[in-house]
Amino acid sequence: MHIAIVGNIGAGKTTLTKLLAQHFNFEPQFEAVDDNPYLEDFYSDMKRWSFNLQIFFLNSRFRHIVKLQEKDTNMIQDRTIYEDAYIFAENLYDMELMSERDFENYSNIFQSIIHYIKPPDLLIYLKASVPTLVNNIQARGRDYESGIRLDYLSKLNEKYDKWIGNYSEGKILVLDKDKLDFTNNPEDLGNIIQKIEAELFGLF
């Protein structure tokens, strides 16, 4: 069984992954902790290094998910390979930080490899407004996130809404993070668990 949690920066993916993994006794899977050799170059010259950065992320995530699917274990995944292409790479292209030629090349590589991985049994989208995202980002206090612009978060939200609206790979559950506090409210977490069980096992 494979559950994947997607959502914008600061939506609460990692926290929900940990809580659900504990409840269902599934293996939590977080983003592969590979040092990206392009990250520093990317931040100094985004236009020059965006393609290299995204290709590294894509390859790293592809190898990670293939390895996990070969293990055939029950897992809950924080972020997916789909977001690399449909959210972040596409956004770099829209912002003119990736050329049309590079974006087409990237998209073709993505379409070639996506056939080798199975979509999750259930995709959970944590939908959150920009104020909620900002509150969560400020609360966790990561230095490298302090400069994230509001219009950037808003643009990513638009990308997520578009992708989720067209998602047809399998079952999907949309959760409104603005109205949920699963970290501090056990009732909210319980309601989410009930919805997941209904989607996966037909239990009401």
N, C-alpha and C positions, 0 to 999 in steps of 0.2 A: 504494500500500500504506500502510495506516494502523495503527500500533501505538500503544496507549495504556497508560500505566502509572499505576495507582491504588494508594492506600494511605494510612494514617494519617500524621499529622505526625511526621517523623523516621524514616519507614520506609526512606528511601533512593531515592525516586523520581527526584530530579534527577540523582543520581550514576549510576544505572542508565540513565537517558535518555541522558546524555552518552556512556557507554561503548558502548551499543548503536548509537547514531547513528554513532559513529566506526567500529564494526565493519561495519555494513551500508551505510555511506555514505548514510544517510537524513538528512533535515533534522530537527534537534531543535527541538521547540516547547515553550516554557515558558509559565507563566501570563502572560497579557497584563499588561504593566507600565503599567496605567492608574492614575493617582492616584484613589483612591476618596474622593470628597468627604464621605462619610458615616462614614468610619472613626473619626475623632476623636470625633464625636458618639456613635457607637455605644459606644465604650469608656467614655464618661462617663454614658450612659443606654441600656443595652442594650435594654431593653424598648421604649423609645420609637422607637429607630432600627433595630431588627433587620430589619424588612420592607424599609425603604429600602436598607439595606446589601446584603441578599440580592438584591434586584431589580437593583441596579447590577452586582453580580457576574454575575448570570445574563445580563443584556443584553450585558455586556462579553465574556463567554466565548462567547455565541451568535454575536455578530458576528465574533469571532476565528476560530471553527471554520468558519463559512460561507465566510469569505475564504480559508481554507486549503484547503477542499474544492474551491473553484472553481479553485485553482491546479493541482489534480490531481498533487500531488507525493508522493514517498515520504517519510513522516514518522513520527517517534516523539514522542508527546505526553506531557508531564508533567501529570497531573491532567486530569479531564474535566468536562463540563457536568453529567453524571449525579450527580457527588458534591455539587454545589451543592444539588440538590434532596433526594436520598435520604440524604445524610449530614448536611450542615451546617444546612440550613433545618429539616429534620425534628428535628434535635437541639435547635435553638433553641426549637421548638414544645414538645418534650418537657420542656425546662427551664423552660417557662412564660415564656420571654423573647420569644415571638411569639404573638400572640393566635390563637384558632381561626379567626376571620374572615380575618385577614391570611394565615395559613398556607394556607387553602383558596384564597384569591385567588392567592397565589404558585404553588400547585400547579397551578391551572387554567392560568395563564400558561405554566408549564413544559410541561404536556401539549400546549398549543397549538403551541409552537415546536419541540418535540422531533421532530415529523414532518418538519421541513425539513432535518434533518441526518442523515447516514448514521452508523451505529455503526461503531466501529473494526473492522478485519479481525481483530485479536487484542487482547484486553484482558488485561493482566498485572497480577495482584493481588499486591502485596508484603505478605504477612501477617506481622505482628510483634507479639510480646508487649509489654506495657507497660514492663518493664525494658529491653528492647532499644530501644524508642522513646526512653526517658529517657536512656539512654547516648548515643544518636546526637544528641539535642537538646543535651545538655550538651557534647558534643564539638565541635559547631559554634558554640556560644557566642553565639547571637543574643540580645541583651538582651530584646527583646519576647517571646521564648519562655520566658524564665526563670520566669515565674509560672504556666505551664500546670499545671493540677492533674492528679493521677494519675487521679482519678475521671472527669475530662473525657476523657482519653485512652482510658480503659477503655470509656466510653460510646460514643465514636466507633468503637472496635474492634467493639463489638456491632452498630453500624449497618452497618459495612462487611461483617461476616460475614453479616448478614441480606440485604443487597443482593446480594452475590456469590452467596449460596446460591440466590437467585431469578433471577439474571441469565440472560436467554435471547435477547439481541440478537445473539449471535455466539460465536465461539471465545473460550475463556478459559483462562488458564494461572495457576495459583496457586503462588507461590513462598514457602517458609518462610524468612523473613529471619533467624529465630533460628539457623538452621543454615547460613547462607550469608554469606560475606564476599567479595563480588565486587569490592570496592574493592582488597583486598590479596592476594586469592588468585586467580590466573589460571585455575586448574582449576575453581573455582566459576563463574567467568564463562563458561568454555568449555562447562560443562554446561548453563547457562542458554541459551546461543546454540544448542546442539544441540536443546534442547526447543522453542525458538521456530521453528527451521527445520523440525522435525517437524510442528508445528502448521500452519505456513503453507505449506510446500512438500512435505510428506509425506516428508521425508528423515530417515533413521534412522542 
